[in-house]
Amino acid sequence: MKKSRLLFLAILMFVIAIIAAGCSSEDTADQTPDVDTEDQTPDTTTDDSSTDVPVENLSYYDNFVGPNACAGCHSGQMGKWETSWHTQKTAEGPALGGGDLVWDWVPSKWDELDSYLVLDRKDSNTIYVGTKKYELDEVDYSVGSIRKQRYMIYYDGSPQEAWLATTEDGGISWNLDKSETVQFEGNKERAGYNFLFIELRGEDDIRTYGTWRTWQEQCISCHTTGFNPNAWDEAKEQFINGEREDLKDTFIADLRISCESCHGPGKDHVSGPSSENIINPAKLSKDDPTRQLVCTQCHTRNQTNLVHGNGSNDYRGFKIGTDTNILEFISYTRPAWGTGNRQVSIDGKGRRDHQQDMDILLTDYIRGGSSVHGAMACFDCHDSHNVGNNANNPRTFGEAPIDNCITCHANNAEEMMQVLNGSTGWDKFGHGNYDNEGGRSGNKQHIFNFDEEGRSFGLSPDQYIWALKKDGNASEVDGWESIWPWEIDHYENELGQRTYIGAEPWNDAN
């Protein structure tokens, strides 16, 4: 009998232990929402060298841990992301042991390409191009793999024999004069990964490319994850002063556009997973600016970076989840009300890549600041983890782009889709012909506004917004500059400039 009681007590204790363990597991799962259950153990492997640095001494950039640290809990999202277009923006080239993203037809055609290095700018219409022809296996990095592709090679800023290339259309195309060489004296300011003189759009669409600033100087922040502009600025100064051997370091956390680009640095989240220490864009309220900024921090077109300058036109220095006023960091590409330019039509429609967010901001202004479309974020229609994976509909949710519109517009969806084509019904634009309402074709225009003829439309002349330049003459055309509606408060209260809404403020100087 005594043995039976002992056996009974042992079994009872075992059952209680199992129940307690089950309850404990349920509590833990509740504290970590929206994760896959295939593997709940984070991989904390990271290349971060600051592991032993006290937390209070870590900078924002020390808190990036890389996508492998996310894979354990978020394997479902990782599985989609690993083959998405966000992993195919920048890649190591053959010189660094890569080259997987170089288009298949490129090696056989390389000898025909002007694979010369852009060294620097001589003046606004002239650049120096080195005379050395680079082989494909000398390429350090490639940028782009979907619509266009460019290539970069490290340059130390030393003197080079060069040719001159000139442009007559504002940098859209370049003419390389190989009949005469000049001696480029060198410039350490241009040291870093420089672009070759070519931009490939397809086997039968090979173009020239004249960007003369380095990748690190100008645009690396949006092509990668976790770029540290402070480290780059310090390294560049050291190199120019002869205190550093080279500028081959990229100062990034990941070469791909990975998890932390949108969700913020993950060190704290990996150490103690919680909804409080990571950004979950889809769960942010519509009035939280971060909700839109997770995408628009890169998917926009900037004129310049206001914090780091020196030719940078990306969002470097902006800290997602911490900073919310983007106008403290960048100046948007400029509108040109009534005249138009390469980037913007006369009524404000975007004309080039990465301007959809500006279209949406303009939509919100047109609708009085309370429109459904104006409050939307890119990921409401676009699957950021899976973009590019569905061959039939690579950019948006559903089997076709219209599926997103049907959700709200039902039988009117096809008609509403027409607003996404900014060229329908308007004259074509091009160099020397920018003064019209022509916008982007296909489904790339994102101003959700029609004119009376059913065409995609921005602002009418009586809605144009201007700012009087500092020391500008209010009665002269040149005394005023076009500004965006969301910049009004910034110009008035931060810059102290007078603003005006209407067609011609110089004719209403009072």
KOLMI-813876 format. One line per 4 residues: number of its first residue (from 1); their letters; for each residue x negated, y negated, z negated of C-alpha. Coordinates in nm, 3 decimals, padded with zeros to 5 digits, m for minus. Example, Ala and Ser with C-alpha at 12.3 -4.5 7.8 and 13.67 -1.06 7.14 Angstrom:
% KOLMI-813876
1	as	m01.230 00.450 m00.780  m01.367 00.106 m00.714
This chain:
% KOLMI-813876
1	mkks	00.000 00.000 00.000  m00.284 m00.237 m00.087  m00.449 m00.171 00.247  m00.120 m00.239 00.426
5	rllf	m00.084 m00.575 00.252  m00.438 m00.673 00.345  m00.375 m00.576 00.707  m00.051 m00.778 00.709
9	lail	m00.227 m01.086 00.567  m00.507 m01.057 00.822  m00.260 m01.040 01.112  m00.062 m01.335 00.971
13	mfvi	m00.374 m01.551 00.943  m00.472 m01.464 01.299  m00.131 m01.567 01.434  m00.142 m01.895 01.240
17	aiia	m00.487 m01.969 01.385  m00.363 m01.914 01.741  m00.063 m02.144 01.688  m00.284 m02.414 01.539
21	agcs	m00.526 m02.392 01.830  m00.236 m02.427 02.076  m00.105 m02.737 01.901  m00.452 m02.886 01.898
25	sedt	m00.488 m02.829 02.275  m00.154 m02.997 02.341  m00.255 m03.303 02.140  m00.583 m03.334 02.328
29	adqt	m00.409 m03.309 02.664  m00.168 m03.585 02.565  m00.460 m03.816 02.497  m00.602 m03.774 02.847
33	pdvd	m00.321 m03.845 03.096  m00.323 m03.783 03.468  m00.608 m03.535 03.487  m00.628 m03.204 03.665
37	tedq	m00.616 m02.899 03.439  m00.847 m02.679 03.643  m01.151 m02.794 03.448  m01.125 m03.030 03.154
41	tpdt	m01.497 m03.047 03.076  m01.661 m03.363 03.209  m01.997 m03.327 03.381  m02.197 m03.602 03.214
45	ttdd	m02.496 m03.552 03.441  m02.613 m03.893 03.558  m02.922 m04.061 03.694  m02.871 m04.347 03.447
49	sstd	m03.201 m04.412 03.273  m03.037 m04.613 02.995  m02.900 m04.314 02.802  m03.108 m04.390 02.494
53	vpve	m03.049 m04.765 02.501  m02.826 m04.894 02.217  m02.473 m04.955 02.343  m02.481 m05.323 02.248
57	nlsy	m02.783 m05.371 02.477  m02.627 m05.209 02.783  m02.530 m05.435 03.070  m02.219 m05.385 03.281
61	ydnf	m02.432 m05.209 03.543  m02.583 m04.966 03.292  m02.237 m04.816 03.237  m02.203 m04.656 03.580
65	vgpn	m02.237 m04.278 03.559  m02.169 m04.158 03.915  m01.889 m03.942 04.060  m02.025 m03.609 03.931
69	acag	m01.933 m03.720 03.581  m01.571 m03.757 03.694  m01.540 m03.424 03.874  m01.480 m03.206 03.570
73	chsg	m01.147 m03.363 03.477  m01.043 m03.500 03.815  m01.129 m03.219 04.055  m00.811 m03.266 04.260
77	qmgk	m00.886 m03.629 04.341  m01.254 m03.547 04.394  m01.170 m03.276 04.645  m00.989 m03.531 04.862
81	wets	m01.237 m03.812 04.810  m01.544 m03.606 04.902  m01.429 m03.582 05.266  m01.258 m03.923 05.287
85	whtq	m01.375 m04.226 05.479  m01.484 m04.385 05.152  m01.776 m04.142 05.143  m01.874 m04.215 05.503
89	ktae	m01.952 m04.587 05.499  m02.326 m04.574 05.424  m02.563 m04.280 05.448  m02.934 m04.211 05.433
93	gpal	m03.091 m04.192 05.775  m03.339 m03.937 05.914  m03.636 m04.118 05.759  m03.495 m04.045 05.411
97	gggd	m03.394 m03.687 05.488  m03.038 m03.768 05.598  m02.878 m03.851 05.928  m02.564 m03.637 05.895
101	lvwd	m02.337 m03.933 05.976  m02.526 m04.038 06.289  m02.286 m03.977 06.578  m02.360 m03.658 06.773
105	wvps	m02.419 m03.832 07.107  m02.664 m04.088 06.970  m02.990 m03.880 06.971  m02.965 m03.803 07.343
109	kwde	m02.905 m04.170 07.426  m03.144 m04.331 07.176  m03.423 m04.397 07.429  m03.183 m04.617 07.628
113	ldsy	m03.094 m04.835 07.328  m03.259 m05.164 07.228  m03.357 m05.023 06.890  m03.564 m05.325 06.790
117	lvld	m03.558 m05.484 06.445  m03.398 m05.822 06.379  m03.659 m06.014 06.178  m03.512 m06.356 06.101
121	rkds	m03.328 m06.656 06.241  m03.504 m06.935 06.430  m03.198 m07.161 06.451  m02.819 m07.126 06.454
125	ntiy	m02.823 m06.978 06.807  m03.160 m06.798 06.813  m03.306 m06.500 06.628  m03.645 m06.327 06.622
129	vgtk	m03.639 m05.963 06.734  m03.950 m05.748 06.685  m04.106 m05.590 06.994  m04.163 m05.251 06.830
133	kyel	m03.907 m04.996 06.943  m03.803 m04.771 06.657  m03.727 m04.403 06.694  m03.414 m04.251 06.543
137	devd	m03.619 m04.056 06.290  m03.748 m04.389 06.152  m03.399 m04.509 06.053  m03.363 m04.543 05.674
141	ysvg	m02.986 m04.599 05.651  m02.682 m04.604 05.876  m02.369 m04.807 05.806  m02.034 m04.706 05.952
145	sirk	m01.917 m04.379 06.105  m01.552 m04.429 06.204  m01.521 m04.721 06.447  m01.874 m04.859 06.471
149	qrym	m02.224 m04.776 06.357  m02.532 m04.983 06.272  m02.882 m04.886 06.160  m03.136 m05.022 05.914
153	iyyd	m03.512 m04.997 05.870  m03.728 m05.134 05.591  m03.919 m05.451 05.673  m04.181 m05.606 05.445
157	gspq	m04.157 m05.963 05.574  m04.498 m05.955 05.744  m04.593 m06.137 06.068  m04.475 m05.963 06.384
161	eawl	m04.490 m06.001 06.758  m04.135 m06.085 06.861  m03.892 m06.176 07.136  m03.620 m06.438 07.110
165	atte	m03.251 m06.353 07.142  m02.990 m06.623 07.191  m02.611 m06.643 07.163  m02.364 m06.861 07.349
169	dggi	m02.048 m06.735 07.177  m02.117 m06.790 06.809  m02.293 m06.458 06.749  m02.042 m06.225 06.913
173	swnl	m02.307 m06.117 07.164  m02.679 m06.181 07.214  m02.914 m06.208 07.510  m03.262 m06.066 07.448
177	dkse	m03.539 m06.230 07.651  m03.820 m05.976 07.696  m04.009 m06.187 07.949  m04.210 m06.371 07.686
181	tvqf	m04.329 m06.287 07.336  m04.379 m06.521 07.043  m04.562 m06.475 06.717  m04.323 m06.462 06.423
185	egnk	m04.516 m06.586 06.120  m04.331 m06.360 05.876  m04.099 m06.439 05.588  m04.089 m06.252 05.258
189	erag	m03.734 m06.382 05.206  m03.630 m06.133 05.476  m03.796 m05.831 05.316  m03.562 m05.538 05.262
193	ynfl	m03.353 m05.315 05.486  m03.301 m05.508 05.810  m03.060 m05.421 06.089  m03.155 m05.302 06.433
197	fiel	m03.040 m05.512 06.728  m02.767 m05.262 06.822  m02.409 m05.196 06.721  m02.245 m04.881 06.859
201	rged	m01.869 m04.863 06.911  m01.876 m04.553 07.130  m02.089 m04.388 07.393  m01.960 m04.632 07.653
205	dirt	m01.938 m04.932 07.421  m02.286 m05.033 07.308  m02.323 m05.387 07.180  m02.587 m05.620 07.042
209	ygtw	m02.602 m05.711 06.674  m02.767 m06.026 06.546  m02.733 m06.024 06.167  m03.067 m06.157 06.045
213	rtwq	m03.033 m06.122 05.669  m03.114 m05.796 05.495  m02.854 m05.543 05.386  m02.936 m05.613 05.021
217	eqci	m02.910 m05.988 05.072  m02.576 m05.992 05.245  m02.334 m05.701 05.220  m02.458 m05.399 05.024
221	scht	m02.212 m05.449 04.737  m01.907 m05.341 04.938  m02.085 m05.059 05.121  m02.187 m04.881 04.798
225	tgfn	m02.095 m04.850 04.429  m02.241 m05.036 04.132  m02.486 m05.270 04.309  m02.669 m05.479 04.048
229	pnaw	m02.726 m05.827 04.199  m02.920 m05.948 03.897  m03.175 m05.668 03.937  m03.200 m05.740 04.310
233	deak	m03.250 m06.115 04.259  m03.523 m06.048 04.001  m03.698 m05.792 04.221  m03.690 m06.024 04.522
237	eqfi	m03.843 m06.307 04.323  m04.115 m06.073 04.197  m04.190 m05.953 04.550  m04.215 m06.306 04.688
241	nger	m04.450 m06.397 04.402  m04.671 m06.096 04.470  m04.567 m05.917 04.148  m04.388 m05.626 04.316
245	edlk	m04.504 m05.384 04.585  m04.187 m05.363 04.795  m03.809 m05.406 04.804  m03.709 m05.052 04.892
249	dtfi	m03.496 m05.009 04.580  m03.123 m05.054 04.641  m03.014 m05.106 04.277  m02.692 m04.909 04.322
253	adlr	m02.515 m04.639 04.122  m02.395 m04.443 04.424  m02.454 m04.472 04.797  m02.090 m04.390 04.865
257	isce	m01.781 m04.590 04.774  m01.700 m04.371 04.476  m01.473 m04.355 04.171  m01.623 m04.643 03.976
261	schg	m01.580 m04.889 04.264  m01.208 m04.895 04.185  m01.182 m04.754 03.831  m01.473 m04.947 03.681
265	pgkd	m01.787 m04.815 03.505  m01.711 m04.481 03.342  m01.969 m04.430 03.067  m01.725 m04.495 02.781
269	hvsg	m01.451 m04.289 02.947  m01.678 m03.990 02.997  m01.790 m04.010 02.634  m01.435 m04.034 02.503
273	psse	m01.161 m03.999 02.768  m00.877 m04.240 02.706  m00.640 m04.450 02.913  m00.776 m04.750 02.723
277	niin	m01.134 m04.731 02.857  m01.081 m04.679 03.229  m00.887 m04.862 03.501  m00.591 m04.669 03.643
281	pakl	m00.479 m04.904 03.923  m00.148 m04.728 03.991  m00.035 m04.782 03.631  m00.114 m05.153 03.617
285	skdd	00.180 m05.394 03.615  00.259 m05.590 03.930  00.158 m05.916 03.761  m00.188 m05.785 03.663
289	ptrq	m00.436 m05.934 03.915  m00.664 m05.633 03.880  m00.400 m05.418 04.052  m00.464 m05.589 04.386
293	lvct	m00.829 m05.667 04.322  m00.939 m05.302 04.303  m00.904 m05.297 04.683  m00.932 m05.661 04.782
297	qcht	m01.269 m05.703 04.609  m01.405 m05.550 04.930  m01.117 m05.547 05.177  m01.125 m05.919 05.250
301	rnqt	m01.339 m06.156 05.452  m01.555 m06.396 05.255  m01.738 m06.707 05.367  m02.000 m06.690 05.094
305	nlvh	m02.068 m06.569 04.742  m02.057 m06.868 04.507  m02.257 m06.709 04.224  m02.555 m06.549 04.399
309	gngs	m02.552 m06.739 04.730  m02.857 m06.691 04.955  m02.645 m06.561 05.239  m02.452 m06.303 05.039
313	ndyr	m02.090 m06.278 05.151  m01.971 m05.982 04.943  m01.824 m05.971 04.593  m02.155 m05.917 04.414
317	gfki	m02.137 m06.018 04.049  m01.762 m05.962 04.027  m01.679 m05.708 03.754  m01.356 m05.523 03.818
321	gtdt	m01.138 m05.506 03.508  m01.334 m05.785 03.340  m01.312 m06.070 03.592  m00.975 m06.171 03.734
325	nile	m01.029 m06.509 03.904  m01.190 m06.421 04.234  m01.229 m06.786 04.332  m01.507 m06.813 04.075
329	fisy	m01.712 m06.572 04.285  m01.630 m06.614 04.653  m01.507 m06.859 04.910  m01.269 m06.697 05.157
333	trpa	m01.331 m06.729 05.529  m01.189 m07.066 05.620  m00.856 m07.139 05.790  m00.838 m07.393 06.071
337	wgtg	m00.483 m07.523 06.076  m00.364 m07.619 06.421  m00.695 m07.540 06.592  m00.780 m07.182 06.496
341	nrqv	m01.118 m07.008 06.489  m01.263 m06.663 06.541  m01.139 m06.543 06.202  m00.798 m06.709 06.173
345	sidg	m00.519 m06.811 06.412  m00.375 m07.163 06.406  m00.094 m07.044 06.175  m00.320 m06.849 05.937
349	kgrr	m00.303 m06.489 06.062  m00.622 m06.289 06.011  m00.803 m06.188 06.329  m01.093 m05.970 06.214
353	dhqq	m01.162 m05.671 05.989  m01.084 m05.686 05.619  m00.832 m05.971 05.628  m00.512 m05.787 05.541
357	dmdi	m00.526 m05.905 05.181  m00.530 m06.267 05.296  m00.226 m06.195 05.514  m00.046 m06.060 05.208
361	lltd	m00.139 m06.362 04.997  m00.007 m06.589 05.271  00.312 m06.382 05.283  00.364 m06.440 04.912
365	yirg	00.322 m06.815 04.959  00.570 m06.820 05.247  00.822 m06.630 05.034  00.787 m06.866 04.740
369	gssv	00.562 m06.647 04.527  00.814 m06.374 04.455  00.807 m06.139 04.755  00.795 m05.761 04.735
373	hgam	00.519 m05.739 04.996  00.322 m06.019 04.834  00.306 m05.826 04.508  00.200 m05.499 04.668
377	acfd	m00.146 m05.350 04.645  m00.315 m05.163 04.929  m00.273 m04.827 04.757  00.106 m04.864 04.759
381	chds	00.090 m04.759 05.125  m00.266 m04.629 05.169  m00.398 m04.313 05.002  m00.735 m04.436 04.876
385	hnvg	m00.854 m04.091 04.767  m00.748 m03.922 05.090  m00.799 m04.191 05.355  m00.923 m04.038 05.679
389	nnan	m00.842 m03.676 05.594  m00.510 m03.652 05.777  m00.599 m03.651 06.147  m00.242 m03.740 06.249
393	nprt	m00.212 m04.032 06.008  m00.552 m04.109 05.857  m00.475 m04.441 05.688  m00.141 m04.421 05.507
397	fgea	00.077 m04.183 05.309  00.310 m03.953 05.501  00.282 m03.796 05.842  00.316 m04.129 06.025
401	pidn	00.269 m04.496 05.927  00.643 m04.557 05.957  00.706 m04.315 05.668  00.595 m04.586 05.424
405	citc	00.840 m04.835 05.570  01.134 m04.594 05.577  01.120 m04.573 05.198  01.256 m04.927 05.168
409	hann	01.378 m05.025 05.514  01.546 m04.697 05.619  01.700 m04.736 05.967  01.537 m05.077 06.014
413	aeem	01.187 m04.940 05.959  01.088 m04.930 06.326  01.194 m05.289 06.376  01.007 m05.398 06.063
417	mqvl	00.691 m05.223 06.186  00.670 m05.478 06.467  00.559 m05.742 06.220  00.234 m05.547 06.178
421	ngst	00.133 m05.630 06.535  00.012 m05.989 06.536  m00.055 m06.002 06.909  00.294 m05.925 07.038
425	gwdk	00.444 m06.229 07.209  00.136 m06.449 07.161  m00.150 m06.551 07.391  m00.471 m06.354 07.356
429	fghg	m00.751 m06.522 07.167  m01.125 m06.515 07.233  m01.434 m06.733 07.243  m01.329 m07.074 07.369
433	nydn	m00.963 m06.984 07.327  m00.897 m06.978 06.954  m00.624 m07.247 06.947  m00.320 m07.017 06.951
437	eggr	m00.114 m06.791 06.726  m00.262 m06.465 06.855  m00.347 m06.217 06.580  m00.453 m05.856 06.537
441	sgnk	m00.299 m05.579 06.745  m00.179 m05.231 06.646  m00.059 m05.208 06.286  m00.336 m05.427 06.149
445	qhif	m00.154 m05.756 06.084  m00.014 m05.780 05.731  00.181 m06.107 05.731  00.534 m05.985 05.667
449	nfde	00.702 m06.282 05.826  00.883 m06.328 06.158  00.949 m06.642 06.357  01.285 m06.701 06.527
453	egrs	01.176 m06.485 06.822  01.078 m06.189 06.607  00.702 m06.241 06.631  00.453 m06.210 06.345
457	fgls	00.404 m06.563 06.215  00.220 m06.754 05.943  00.267 m07.121 05.855  00.441 m07.388 06.057
461	pdqy	00.265 m07.729 06.086  00.470 m07.885 05.806  00.333 m07.613 05.573  m00.040 m07.659 05.649
465	iwal	m00.255 m07.723 05.340  m00.550 m07.962 05.332  m00.805 m08.095 05.085  m00.973 m08.434 05.115
469	kkdg	m01.347 m08.374 05.131  m01.562 m08.529 04.865  m01.656 m08.872 04.999  m01.419 m08.803 05.293
473	nase	m01.226 m09.079 05.464  m00.854 m09.004 05.426  m00.767 m09.181 05.752  m01.001 m08.968 05.964
477	vdgw	m00.956 m08.610 06.085  m01.307 m08.515 05.973  m01.230 m08.637 05.623  m01.008 m08.335 05.559
481	esiw	m01.069 m07.960 05.537  m00.821 m07.673 05.578  m00.766 m07.469 05.263  m00.557 m07.166 05.171
485	pwei	m00.241 m07.212 04.961  m00.379 m07.000 04.677  m00.675 m07.240 04.655  m00.468 m07.552 04.581
489	dhye	m00.507 m07.533 04.203  m00.880 m07.458 04.237  m00.941 m07.759 04.460  m00.734 m07.994 04.249
493	nelg	m00.833 m07.889 03.898  m01.173 m07.730 03.938  m01.323 m07.929 04.226  m01.129 m08.250 04.168
497	qrty	m01.022 m08.291 04.531  m00.694 m08.432 04.652  m00.469 m08.193 04.845  m00.197 m08.248 05.103
501	igae	00.075 m08.034 05.261  00.177 m08.124 05.615  00.059 m08.133 05.974  m00.173 m08.438 05.988
505	pwnd	m00.276 m08.592 05.657  m00.503 m08.845 05.831  m00.190 m09.006 05.976  m00.038 m09.033 05.631
509	an	m00.339 m09.163 05.440  m00.128 m09.325 05.171
